[in-house]
């Protein structure tokens, strides 16, 4: 995706960086908090700034995420601020596909059924 090349740091996207975990792509609905975290998956990073993680909200449809403007690059620390449970899965490998259970604050691996807290 060309999102990392287009990303420019602004005051709105600046956060207190505590982990230096790289950038990830999340949907605008997550960023604006009109949806809640539901899915995360990890792809091969496109560059050194990208950690490969992608996050989608519970109301995001395929049509929604296929519109480039509905996907934004944020520092992974911003995603941690939104949902601290994501730190538990950060080190999982490329190919990981997770569903988030907000009641239990647990991620379930779609491929293996393994749970991560």
Secondary structure, 3 states (H helix, E strand, C coil): CCHHHHCCCCCCCCCCCCCCCCEEEEEHHHHCCCCCEEEEEECCCCCCCEEEEEEEECCCCHHHHCCHHHEEEEEHHHHHHHCHHHHHHCCCCCCCEEEEECCCCEEEECCCCCEEC
